[in-house]
Amino acid sequence: MASFPLSVNEKLIARSRTVGELLAPTSPFDKKCGRENWTVAFAPDGSYFAWSQGHRIVKLVPWSQCLNNFLLHGTKNVANSISTRLPRQNSDSGQKNKPCEHIIDCGDIVWSLAFGSSVPEKQSRCVNIEWHRFKFGQDQLLLATGLNNGRIKIWDVYTGKLLLNLMDHTEVVRDLTFAPDGSLLVSASRDKTLRVWDLKDDGNMMKVLRGHQNWVYGCAFSPDSSILCSVGASKAVVAAILVFLWDMDKYSMIRKLEGHHNDVVACEFSPDGALLATASYDTRVYVWDPHIGVILREFGHLFPPPTPIFAGGANDRWVRSVSFSHDGLHIASLADDKMLRFWRIDEEYPVQVAPLNNGLCCTFSTDGSVLAAGTQDGSVYFWATPRQVSSLQHLCRMAIRRVMPTNQVKNLPIPLKVLEFLCYQI
């Protein structure tokens, strides 16, 4: 078994350049368990970076200052010593929204976190309520944390203050995602459900989405907030349907995507909403057209690929995480073979790779220039991403696909080659 097919010379694949690393503090022997960094995130405006440092702690650091530290002091940075170089929040009202470092004790092991920006003018999706016990500020930046005890805590990023404590899940909250329009938060849990929380109605739970037969590992909104993808585990390895798409206007299931042969643990939409990437323990990343439910690309991490009946046996090649770059051209995947891969959506094999031991999660920075990856020891590592100027054709394709689903594109009176290009089929 190999990480690349025989036709590919691994030595010719470019190596990604290390940008920096944030090392978790050393833990006592009795606290070695629970140090895992299950999630990392960048704020939508690029102002903050957050990661679960292990145990109950979430660290928030201003991203621009973090990058400057890497340039000034080298790539290594111990997380518990960064505070000597990053300013903390003070009482000066003029500094209210200036990015400052925060250390948040969430009270239990943190499994998931997500940034969201408040949209005060957005009405509640439940009812038109005139009074709320809690109101968002005009420029509030939120951080949601999903905990081991099933609770979700929402924090004000600028002050580190706890705003909401949401309690309804009965098991670990494995993933969180904010709707891009700022009105909803969706949580995925090991209790086999997804729960929809209305942030404009004091965070009240408004809907429970059921359908998964086992743990729900992840969830992601499409860029226009109309579709939610959820992925999870299965009790049966073969013939499992583990990727669900939901209509978030009607809160009903649109379709199930069939193809993976083992637990699907991560998902993410492309910036134009035309593609969906899913990562699975079956050693594959699939790129789907979510509007018609077909697989457009398959990125393998084990060669020859395992047959469906043995797809769960290659646990040294499990794909742990997948992330779409904001240029819509690149995907990053993280697997148990101690390798991080960067792919182009129109190429069959990785364009760059980087070594990483015990990786658990990865995500692109807001501008797409850096990839952050969290590990089992609570640390974070950063790499420079493949960079290129997007072609005018691709930019036009993204602009069209942001407003037109596949079925509408196929009805356009245009040449076949142009149609295939717009549908990402070439």
N, C-alpha and C positions, 0 to 999 in steps of 0.2 A: 504494500500500500504506500502511496506517495501523495504529497500535497499538490503536485502538478503532473499533467500527463507527460508521457515520454517525449512527445513532440516539442515540449517547451523546455528551454534551457533556463533553469532557475537563476543561474549566475548572471544572465543578461537582463533580468528584471531590475529596474531601478530601486534603490533603497531610499526610503523617506528620511528626511533630515530631522533629527531630534530638536525640538524647540525648548523644552524644559520639563521639569517634573516637580510635583508637590508630594513630599513624602510624609506619610502619617506618623504621628508621634509613636515612640516605642511603648507597647502595652505590657503590663505585668503578665506573668505566666498564666494567672487565673483568668485573664481577659483576652486570651488569644482568639477564642471563639467569638464571633460577632463583629470582627473587624472588617468584614467584606464591604467593598464599595460597590453597591449594586446599581448606583445611578449617578450620573453627572449631567449638568445642564448649564447652558448659557442663557442669560436674559435676552428677551426679544430685541432689545435695543443695544445689546452688546456691552452693557455697563457692568454686569456682574457674572461671575462664574461660581457655581455651587456644586458641592459634592458631599455624599454621605461618608464621613471620615471613619466610620466604624462605630459600633456600639450605638449610642443615642445621639451622636453629634453630627450636625450639618455645618459646614464651613462656607461662608459667603465672602468672596474677595472681589474687589474691583478689578475687572479683567485688564484694563489698560495698564494699571499699575503693576499687575502681575507680570505682564509681558515686559514692561520696563525692568522689573527685577531680574528676569531671565537674561536680559541684555547686559545689565550692569554687573550681576553677580554670578553669571554662568547659568548652566541649565539646571543645576540642583538647587532645591529650595525645600527646607524642612517646614512642614505645615504649621507646627506649633511655634516656630520662630519668625514667621512672616509678619506677625503683629508688631515686631520692632520696626518694621519699615512701612507698614500701611496704617494710615490714620484711622482712629476709631470715631464713632459718632459722638458729636458734642452737642451742647445745648444751644449753640448759635443758630437762630432761626434762618439766617442767611445761608447756612450750610445744610439745610434740611434735606435736600435731595442730592447732595454730593455723595458719590459712592464711597462708602466706608466699610471696613471689615466688620463682620459679625460672626460670632460663634453661637449657634443655637442648640440648646439641649432639648430634644424632642420628647424625652421621657421614656422612649422605647427604641428598639432597633429600627432603623430607617431603611425601608426597602425601595422607596420610590420618591421622586420629587419632580416638580415641574414649575416653571415660571409662567406667570400670566399678567397681563396688563388690564387694569380696570377700564371699563367703558361706561362712564356714569350715565350717558344719555340713552343707553340701551335699556329697553323695557324688560320686565320680567316675562319669561315665557309661560309662566303659570297664570298669573292674574295681574291686573293693573292695581298694584298696591301703592297707596299714597304715603304710607309711613313704614319705616323700617327701624328696627333697633340698631342696625348697623348700616352705615353708608360708606361707600368707597370715596376716596379723594379723587380730585381731578387728574392727578398724575401719579396715582398709586401703582407701585410694582409689587406683585404678590408672589409668594413662594408657597406651594402646597407640598406637604410631606406625608407620605403614606407609611404607616407604622406596622410593626409586628402584631400588635394587639387589635388590629382592624380599624383603628382611628385614623382620621385625616386632620391634620392641623394646617391652618393657613396663616401665614405670617406676612407682616409688612416688611419688605426687604430693606427699606431705608432706615427703619428704627429697630428692627428685630422684635417687634411687638407681636404677640399672638392675637389674631383677629377672630378666628373661628375654630371651633373644635367639632368636627363632624363625626358622629357615631352611628353606624348602622351595619357595617360589615362585621361578620363573625369570624373572619380569618384574616391572614396577612393581606395588606393592600399592596399588590405587586406592581402596579403601574398607575400613573396619573397623566391626564392630558387636559389642557384648557382648550376650549373652542377658540379659534382665532378671532371671532367677533366679540370675545370677552364676556359672554353671558353664561356659559356653562362650564362645569368641571365634570369630567367623567373619571371614575375609578374602576380598576380591574382587580379582582381579588381571588384568592384561593377558595373562597366560598362559592365559586362557580358562577358568580354574577358580575354584571357591570351596573354601576349606579350613577345616575345623572343628578347633579346638584345644581340648583339655580342660584347663582351668585348674586342676582338682583333681588332675591327673595330670602335674604338672611342666610343663604347657603342651605336652604331646605332641600331635602331629597325629593325629586319630582317624578322619578321613573326608575324602575328596575328592569334591566334587559337580561332575559334568561334565554338559554339555548345551549350553552357549553355544558358538556357532560363531565368536565373535570376542571382543574385549576384554569383560571384565565391569567395568562402571563403578561399580556400587553394590550394597549389600545392606542389609536392615533386618529386624529381628525384630518379630513381633507382640508385644503387651504380655504375653501369657501364655507366651511363648517356644516355642509349639508350631509356628509357621509362620515360614519365612524367605522373604522376597522378594528376588530378584536381578534386576538389569537390566543390559543391555549393548548393544554395537554389533552391526551386521549387515554382511555382505558385500554383501547385496542390499537396496536401499532399499525397494522395493515388496514387499508380501506377507511382511514379516519378522515373526517372533514374538520379541520381545525382553524380555518380562517373564515370569519363571518363579516359581512358588510351590513351596516344598519342605516336606515333613512332617519336622520336626526330631526326632520320636520314632523314625521309621523311616529317616530320611535318604534319602527317595525323593521324586521329583517328584509334586506333586499335580496341577498343571495349568499350561498356558501361557496367558497373556492376550494376545489378538490385538486390535490397534487402532492402535497407533502405526506411523508410516511412515518413521521415521528413528531414529538412535541414541537410546536411553533412558538418561539419565545420572544420574537420582536417583529415590529412592523413599522413602516413609515411611508407616507405619501411623498411623491415628488413635488417640487414647489408649484408646478402648474396643475397638480391634481390628476394628471393623465396616467401616472404610473403608481404602482404600489409595490414596495419591496418587503419581503418576509424572510425571516431567518429561522432555520429549524435544526433540531438535533439530527436530522437525517443527512447532515453534512452539506446541505444546499441552501443557496439564497435564490429565491424566485422573484422575478420582476413581472408583475401582472398588469393587464389592462383592467382596472377595477370596474369599468363601465360595462364590459361584456364578459368578464370572468375568464379570460384566457391568459396563459403563460406566454410572455414575449421573450424572456431571457432566463437562462439557468446558469448560475455561477457555482461551480463545484469546488469543494475543498478536500476531496479525497478521490484518488484515481487508482485503479478503476472504481467507479462509483458503486456503493453497496446496492445489492438487489433489495427490493421493498421488504422482504421478509427479514432481512438482516440490517435494515436501515437504522435500528437502534443500537447496534452492537459496536459501532466505531466511536466509542465515547472519548477517544483522544482527538476527534475531529469535529465534535459538536460545535455548531455555530452559535455563539452566544448573543451577538448583537449585530444590528445593521443600521446604517444611517445614510440619508440622502444629503448630498451637498446642495447648497443653495444655487449653484449654477445649473442644476438639473442634469448634469452630464456625468457626475461621479457618485459612486456608492462606496462606503467603507463597510467592511465586515470583520468581525473579530471571532476567532475560533480557538479551540483548545489545543491546536497543534503549535502553540506558542508563536503565532504569526498574525499580524494585522495586515489586511489587504485593501488596496484601493483599486476599484474597477471603473472603467468607462462603460456606459450603458450600451455602447455600440461595438464593444470588443469582448472577445470570449474569455480572455485571461487577464490577470491583474496587470496594471500599469506600474504600480509601486507596491512594495511590501516593507514591513518593519517588524522587528522581533518584539514580542511581548509575552511574558510569563504570567499565567494565571489571570488573564483578562476576563472581565465580566460585562463591561458596557462601553459604549463609545458614542460620541456625537460630534458634529461639526460646529465650529464657532459661527457666530451670526454672519460674518462676512465670508465664511467658507475657507479661510486661509489656514486654519489650524484644526486638527482633530484631537479631542481629549478622550482618554480611555482610563477607566477605573479598574482596579485589581482587587484580588482577594485580601491583600494586606492593608487596604484602606488608602492606598496611594493613587496618584493620578499622573499620567504621562502624556506629553503633548508632542505632536509631529506636524511638520509642514505638509500641506496637502498638494496633490498635483494641481498645477495652475496653468490655465490657458485662456486665451481670449475666445469667448463664445462666438461662433459664426453668426452672421446676420440671419441665415436660414433658421438656426436653432432658436434665436431670440424671437423671431416671428412665430415659430411653432409654439413656443411657450406662451406667447401673447394670445394666440388663437385658442390653445387648449385650456387656458384659464377660464374661458367663457363658453367653450363648446365641448360637450362630452363626445365620445367616440361615435355614437349613433347619429348625431347631428353632422359631424365631420364627414361621415360616409355618404351623406346626402348632398354634399357640395358638388357642383358641376365642374370638377377639376380633373386633370390627368391622373392616371392610376399611380404613377410614381410619386407624384406630389401627395396623393392621398395616403400612400403607404408611409411616406416620410412623416406626415402629420400624425399618423397613428402609431409612430415609433416601431414600424414593422421593417424598416431598413436602417 
